[in-house]
Amino acid sequence: MSTPQLVVHRDKDVMAQAAAARLITKIVDAQASRGQASVVLTGGRNGNGVLAALAAAPARDAIDWSRLDLWWGDERYLPEGDPERNVTQAREVLLDAVPLDPARVHAMPASDGPYGADVDAAAEAYAQELAKAAGPENHAAVPSFDVLMLGVGPDTHVASLFPESPAVRETERMVVGVHGAPKPPPTRITLTLPAIRAAREVWLLAAGEDKAQAAAIALSGAGEIQAPAAGAYGRQRTLWLLDSAAASQLPRSLYPPASP
């Protein structure tokens, strides 16, 4: 378990640009040291903001996109191409514009795919795909992701792990189906906390006043069942990337000295 580190930026646009620059550096470094990199993407306005900033960054060409594996932290169990699916949004803002290897873009199954309405079977299939990609050097039945990004919801949820839900209580399975999520759509697929904690680095993104209370709760020592964001941490590093509005309810003592 790594102690959370905070970086507070002036606004959400600066946060997105800085996170994109940080992600480019991390991917390039991983490819230089191990020949490839793996990243878990998140949806939502902040996750998509980072991808849009990455698409606009000239330094994106430093990445060898053919040696990058992309995974997702969660997905809405909707038909392929639905505009609400995280992978659809990611393709629109970045993925269709860069030369990725399609075999290394690991989208979660769609509701009109081979598993039909059986979201639990779809989740198990994604778990098997992750396990197949994991090597003997990994710490769980998932790859040791270089970076796993998570948006933080106003209720402290991350991925589709909602407070007090069965999914946030899962301690063994890496991927589960979600039934009756408190925000639409109710049916989803999500990584669990054990899968998240296998990542080398976990980055939690929060921007806007509506995320301020969630950030304060998650960073104040709350339990992970009541505040799932508090249970999301990486093996080597846990990084909270915030704008000033999302950080507005945090005690100043938590701010790093270099925060603007």
N, C-alpha and C positions, 0 to 999 in steps of 0.2 A: 504494500500500500504506500503510495506516495502522498506527501503533504500537498494540499492545493496551493498553487501559485496564482496570483492575480495580476492581470494587466488591464488597466482601465484607460480607454481611449475617449477622445473628445465627443465623438458621435458615432452613429452606426456605420456611416460610410467609411470613416477612417478605420474603424474596427474591422470592417470587411476587407479593406485594402491591406491592412497590416496582417490579418490572418491569412490572406491569399499569399502574400510574400513569404510569410513564415512557412506555409504549406509547401510552396515551391522549393524552398531551401531544404526542408525535411525530406521531400521526395528525392531530390537530386543527391543529397548526402546518402540516403539509403541505397540508391542505385549505384553510387560510387563504391560503397562498402560491400554490398551483397549482390549486386547485379540486377536487383529488382526492388520494387516497393509495393506495399499494400496499404490502402486507405479505406476507411469506412466513412461513407457520406451520410449526411443528415439532410432532411428537407426543411420546410418552414422558411419564413422570411429571412432569417439569419443564415441558415445553411445555404440557401439559394443566393443570398447576397455575396457570400464568400466565393461561390462558384462563378458568379457573374464578374466579380473583381478579378478572379484568376483568368477568366477568358479575356479580359481587357488588358492584362499585364503582359508587356513585351517579354518579360523573363519566363513566361510559360514555355517558350521554345527551348529552355534549358532542360526541360523534362523529356526523357525518352518515354513517350506515351505507350510505346509497344511493350514496355517492360513494367507496366503498372497494373496491379490488380485493384479493381474497385468493388467494394461491397456496400451493403446498406445496413443501417442500424434498425430500421423498421420500414414497414410499407403498409399502405392502405390496400386491403384485399378487394380490389376493383378490377375491371377488365383491362387488358393490355391497351396502352395508349390513353387511358382515362387521364384527363388533365389534373386530377387530384393525386395521382400517383407520384411518389417522390422521384422515381426513375424518369417519368415523362418530363417533369420539370427540370431535372438535371440535364437531360438530353437537350432541351430547348436552350438552356443558358450556357452550357459548356460542351457536353460530351459529343454532340454532333459536329462540333467545330474543330476537334482535335483527333489525331490519327491513333485512336485506341485499337487494341486487338479485341475484336468482339468477344472472343473466347475468354477474355479476362475481365469482362464487365458482368458481374454476378448479380443480376437483378433478382429480387425476390419474386416468387411465382405470382401470376395474376389469377383472378377469379374465373376467367374464361380459359384457363390453361388445363393441363391434364388432370388436375385434382378437383376441378369443378368447385362446388361449394364447400369442400372439406378443407377448411383452413388449417386444421391440425395436421393433416397429411402434407399439405404444402409447407408448413413450418418444418416438419420432419425431413422433407426433401432438402430444404435449405440447410438444415443442420448436417445432413450427410454430405452436401457439397462443401461446406466449411471443413468438415472432418477430413475429407479427401485432400483438401489443400493444406492441411496441417502436417508438419513434419515432426520427426522425433525430437527435434530441439525445441518444439513449442510447449507451452505450459498448460494447454487445454486442448480439447477437440476442435480447436479453431486455430487459424494462423496467428502468429504474434504480429498483429497489425502494427504498422509503423505509427499511424495516427488514426484515432477513432474520434470523429466529431459528433457532438450531440447538441441539439438545441435544447434550451431549458424552457419549459412551459410555465405559465403564470401559477399553475398549481404544483410546481416543482417536478412535473413529469419529464422524463427523458426517454428517447425512442418512443415506444408505446407501453412504457412501464409507468402506470398511474398509481398514485397513492392508495395504499391498502388493497391493491388488486392482486389476484392470484399470480400474475406474471412477475410482479416485483418480489414475490416470496419464493420464486423458483431458485433452487440451489444446485440442481444437477444438469438439467437440460440447457443447451446453448441457445436454442430457438424455440419459441412457443407461439401458438395461435392465441389471439386475443378476441374474446367474445364480450360484447356489451361495453365497449370503451365509452367513457363519459363524454367524449367529443366525437362528432361524426367524421368518417363512417365508423360504425361500432365494431366492425370486423377487421382485424389487422394481423400482421406478423411482426414479431419483434425479437431482437437479441435480448438475452437475459443479462442480469448483472454478472454472472460468472463469465460470460462471453466478453462483455465489455472490459472486465478487469484483466483479461488476457492481453490486451493491447499494451504496447510499449508506452504510448502516450495517449491520454484521453483529453480532448479539448472540449470544454463546455462553453457554448456561445449564448450570450444574453444581451439584448439591446432593447432599450425602451423602458418607460416608466412602469409598464404593466409587468415587467420582469423583476422589478426592484425587490418586492417582498419575497419572491421565490428565491432570489440570490441570497438575501439576508437569512432566510430560514435554512437553506441548504448549507450555508457556510457558518452557521452558528452552533453546529454540533447536533443537529436534528438526526433522528434515526432514518434509515433508508426506506423502511416500510411506509412511514408517513411522508417522507421527502425523498423520493427516488434519486434526485440529483445528488444527494449527499452520499449515496452509495456508488456513484460512478467515479472510478479512479483508475489510473494506469499503473503499470508495474514500475515504470521508470519516472513518469512525470504526469501530473494532473494540472492542467492549465485552464483557468477561467478567463475567458476573453470577454470583456464587458465594455459597454459605453458608459458615459458618466451618468446617464439617466438610470440604467440598470444597477449601477453601483451606489445610487443615492441613499440607500438605507443601510449601507454597510458601515461599521465603525471605521474611522479613519486609520485605526491601528492595523487593519487588514491590508491597507493599500501598500503596494511595494514602493520603495523610495523613488523609483524612476517613473512612476505613473504620472502622465501629464495632467 
